Amino acid sequence: MVCKAAGMPWPYAVRLRSDRLVLEPLSIEHADVMVNVLAPRELYQFTGGEPPSAEELRARYARQVRGQSEDGTAGWLNWITYPRNGGPPIGFVQATLHRAAEGMTADLAWLVTPSTQGHGFATEAAQQAATWLHSIHVQELNALIHPEHKASAHVARRIGMHSTTISRDGEVLWRKRLAAMDKR
């Protein structure tokens, strides 16, 4: 699926499944359940900010579900992560797509709520998104990770990303070329 707009269309997020998770494409209705997922203050230790209200999430999600930036230069893919066996959401995965001379790239981000951390859910969700992004011909994954955020660095490493010497706004750029992506 693609998001039609001025210029070339962007892909739409589709429902993804892994062994233990379902990644459901974002909708505005997710705001009411995600407010609890995003409530723990420790989630903002490395990124700054504070927990959003349901109203703030509804406004954010209304922008994100458009599937692209206002000027159409970036595509937005957002998934809410649920346990496959049911229950409330546990996090999200985001990919911001960009067009480059060598093909599409994606800035990838992931989050799981503290009560579900340490069980490999962030890795599983990020890997599922990375595999799907490769299937739609994304050539490179990028992630910005705070140098002290060991858990996110672990996820990046587990999905085959490597840290670079590039730093942006105090975060280290991690990267993976998908042309040689292994099929896990």
C-alpha angles and dihedrals in degrees: 000000000000136000109233117218142130107317123003118354124251124223120256121230113257130199110276130194132199131174094283106010146062118207106205120195111253121262131177088249090068090073094083094054096036093057088075093046091052096041101091108100093213088072088073098051093106102022100043125220128088139260112297124233121238089255091053091048092049090053092046093047092047088060095042097049089062084079097223145050119272092259094043094239095118132043120217125212118180131177132184112219118226131175107258091229092058137263136109123324118277102195147313145261124213132190124188110199125212132181117233134172090264094047137272122341127193131211103213127203132174138183137180123187115256095250090063099039121116096041100091095255095127091050092047093048094045091047092050091051091046092051091050092046089054089052090058091050102260104162102196139026122208131184131180111217129180108244092237095048096101095171094056091044088053091052091048091050092047092055091049102262122142129209117245132203089250117109127189123185091342094310128110120237114234118194143188128184107220098200087086096035113149120233104239 
